[in-house]
Amino acid sequence: MDSAEARLDYEAFLTAWRDSGCAFIEAHTSGSTGTPKPVRLPKSDMLRSAQTMAAMFSLNSGSVLSSALPLRSIATKMAIVRAIACGGRYRAVRPSNTVELPEAVTMLSVGPSQCDSLSARPALSTRIDTLLVGGAPLSQDRESALLDAGYSVYETYGMTETCSNVALRHAPEKHFTANAGITFETDSRGCLTVQAPGYSFDGLVTNDIVQLISPSKFVWTGRYDNAINSGGIKIHPEMLERELAPLIDVPFYVAGAPSRKWGCMAVVVIEGSEADADAVRKALALYPDSIRRPKAVVRVARFAHTPTGKIRRLTMAELGEML
């Protein structure tokens, strides 16, 4: 998609937004836990969320908002609505992992995979007041690289159903803080529930395991549906990935695979060569927690991705066939 196509998509969205005969915007879930599902987002939810963000960041008629993600992503839809809400301007740009900005922007929405091109060009940090990173967890190495390059980084927490973010983490802080009007609780699994009076998603129950600090602050631990029960020991892949990141130099993730001994075991799935896999096996030997240490390395040439760019993790059955 070039810049002209991005502009056409933007104008098509504006037409749908201005249609007074329809109170919803059509969107799709990310597909990170299955097939993307259609969802109808009330325009009232989207506008209220956008107004909240505008107030938090003092967005106004002089603000320029943009997104380097495709329009199908909720991040881009909400960037446009924020521009509408604050009376500012939206700048359509070509979706690409190599972010190109024809002008300075007040707020830019990106996904984690686009952060590498930004951190490699520190000069761009002077043209982006606020960088919103969402869609998937921001790794520690990417966060550090962005901060070293001079960017003001906010990681978002939310989903399509919540009209993008309901909480933000201002790097390098470790906790997320609720947007105005939002509070949090946890259910019996330790998963986050979103209390959002006045929104259609009030009382939303998530599958995100968190450490709740207060009704407005939490530390994200991982996904309940990704948790690995290995011989009665609960392993959260996302937490283990953060601990392993300093040891592994290739793209990777942790997943659960069948084990005759433990029922399920943690394995590292890498994107790379057999030589990379051998290097990762040696690196894993340095990880001190022998109980949580991944028991195998699975190599693939390329990770599969969802339509919105998230890595599609191999299932336990798929990994069982590969080991």
N, C-alpha and C positions, 0 to 999 in steps of 0.2 A: 504494500500500500504506500503510495506517495503522499505528499502533503496535500495535493488537490483532492485525493480520495478522502483523506481525513477531514478536510473541510466540508465535503459533501455529506459525510456521515454526521458531522456536527450539525449541519443545517437540517438534515432529516430528523435528528433528535429534537431540535428546536421546534420543528413542525408538530411533532408528537406531543411535546411539552405544552405547546400553546393551544392544543385541541381541547377546548372547554367541554366538549362532549364526552371526554374520557378522563376518569379520575385516577388512572393507573398508567404506569410505564412498564412495558414488558421487559423482563430480564431473565437471566439464567443463573443458577447456582454454579459454583466454580468447577464442580466435578471432581474435587480432590478425594472424596469418599465414595465415588460412584459416578454414574452417568449424570451429566448436567441436567438439572430439572428446570422447567419454566416456572417463573414466579412473577406475580403481578405486584408491583410496588406502588402503594398509594402515593400520589404526588404530595399529599399533605405530610407524610412521613419524610419524604425526601427534602421538602422545603424546610421543615422544622430542623432536621439534622444539619442542613446547609446553613441555616441562620445561626445555629449554635456554634458551628465552626467559624463562621464569620465574626461572631462576637469574641470568641476565644483568641483569634489571631488578628483582631482589629482590621479585618478586610473592609475595603471601602470602594468608592467609585474609581479610585486610581489604581486598584489592584488588578494584576494580570495573573490569571490562573491557567494551568496547562496540565496535560497528562501525556506521558510517553507510552501509555498502554492503549490497546484497541478499544473502540467504543463499546464493544460487548461487555467489557469489564465494568463492574459497579464503580470502580475508582474514577474512571473517565466520566461516566454519567454524572457522578456527584461533583466532580470538578466543574462541570458545566453549570450544574444547579447552584453551586456556591457562587459562581460568577454572577448568575442571575440574582441570587439573594442579596449580594452586597452591592449590586449596581456596577460591578466592575466588568472586565472583559475576559473572555476565554480565547486562548490562542491554540488553535488546532495544529498539532505537529504529527509527523509520520511516526507510527509505532515502530520502535526498533530497539534492539539491545544496545546500539550505539546512539545514545541520546544526542540529538541535534536541536539546539535552541536558537531560533533566529533573533530573539530578543530576550532581555532580562524578564524574569517572572517573579511574582510574589510567592507563589506556591506551586510546586511541581509534584505530581503523583507518579510514582514508579513502582516496579516490582523488584524483588531482590536481584534477579539476574541482570537488571539494567544498572545496578550500582557499580559494577566493575568498571564500566566505561566512564562513569562520573568520577570515581576515585582516581582513575588514571589521568584525569584532566583537572587538577586543582583550580585552575583559572576559572572554571565554570562556577565554582562555589560563590564567586562574587556576583554572579548573575541570577542566583536562586536564593531567595530569602529563607524559604522553608521547604525542606524536602520531606514529603510524606512517602514512607515505604510500607507497602502492604501486599496482601495476597498470599504470603507465606512467611514463616519466621525469618527474621534477619539474623544471619550467622554472626558470631563474634568477630571473625576476621574481616567480614565486609563492613560491619559497623565501625571497627577500628580504622579501617582504611578511609572510610568516608569522613570520620572525625579528624583524622590526620590531614585530610585534604581541605579541611576548613568548612565542611557543610554543617548546617543546622538540621539535625536529623530527628524525625519523629516516626516511630514505628506505630502502625495502626492496629487496633484489634476490632474485628467486626466481621461481618459476612454480608452476602447479598441481601438476605432477609432483613438485616438491620440497617439497610441503606448505607453501607460502608461502615465507618468506625463508630463504636460507642465508647471507646477508650483510646488513649494515646500514651506512648512511652517516649519521653524525651531523652534520647541517648546522651550520656551513658547511664542514665538511671536504669535500675533493674525492674522497677514496677510500672505497671500501667495505671493511669488515673482516669476515672470515669469522666465522660463529657457531662456538662451541666444537665441536670434533670434525670440522670441515670444512676442507679445504685446496683450493687451486686450481692448475691448470696451464693451458697454452695448447696448441692443436694447430697443425698446419702453416699454417692460415689465420689464426692469431692469435686464434682464438676460445676462449672460456673452457671448460674442462672441470672438473666438480665431483667431487672425491674425498670420498666420504662413507661411510667404513667403518661397517657396521652398518645402513645405510639401504638400502632396495630400489633407490634411484636412484644408488648408488655408480658412479662412472665416467661420469656423464651428460655428453654432449657438447652444448654449446649453439651457437647462431648469433650470440652476442654477442661482438663484437670488443672487446678490453680491452687496457690497458697494465698488465701484471702487475708490481707493485712487489715483492712477495714471495709465498710460498705462501699467505699469509693476507690480502693486500691487493691491490686492483686499482682502476684508474680505468676506468669504462665509457666506450667510445668510440661505439659504435653497433651496428646489426644488420648482419651479413654479407649477409643477403638483401635489405637495403635499399640496399647500396652502389651507387653510380653510377659506371660506367666511361665517362668522357667523353674520348674521344680519347686513351686510355691513362692519363689522370689519374683516380685513385681518389678519389671524393668521398663522405664519410660524411654523410648528411643530418642525423642527430641533432647532430653536431658543428657543422655549418653553421647549423643552427637556433639553437643557443646563441649563435653569433657574430652572427646577424642580429637576434636578439630586441630589442636596444636600438634598432634602426632601424624596427621594424614594430609598429604599434599595434593590429592586428587579429589574431584567431586565424589561425594559418597553420602549414603544414608544408612541408618540402622533399621533392620526389620526382623520379624519373627519367622523362623523356619521350623519345620517338624524335627523332633529329636526323639529317638527311641529311649534315651536315658532320662531326659528331663521333660519330655512331652513337647516342649517348645524351647527353642534356644535363640539367642540374639546372634545375628550375622551382620556383617558389613557388606553392603552392595556398593561397588565402585564403578565409575565410568572411566575406563582406561585399558591399558595393555596387561598382558600376563606379568610383565616385569613390574608394573605398578602394583599388581595384586601381591607379588612376592614382597615388595617393599612394605605394603600395608600389613602383611602377616608379621613381619619383623617388628613393625611399629607397635602392633597390638601387644606384643610380649612386654612392652614397657609400661602398659597400663596396669596400675597397681591392684585394682579390685578384681581378683581372680574369679569371684562369683558372678559379677556383671560383665566381665570381659567377653566380647563376641567370640563365638567358637569357630567361625569360618568366614571366609571372604568369597563373595560371589562377584564375578566380573561380567559386565555387559559393555558392548561397544558404545551404546548411546542410551541414556535414560529416556523412557517414554514420558510424555507430558500431556496434561489435560488441555482442553481448548483455551484455557486462560493462562497457560504457561507453567502451572504447578507440576512438580515431578509426580508422576503416578507410581507409587510404590508397588513393587511386586507383592502379590498375595502369598500367604503361607503355602498354598497349594502349588503356585508357580515356582516358588523357591525350592519346595520339596522335590520337584521334577528336575531341578538344575543341580542339586547337590548329589 
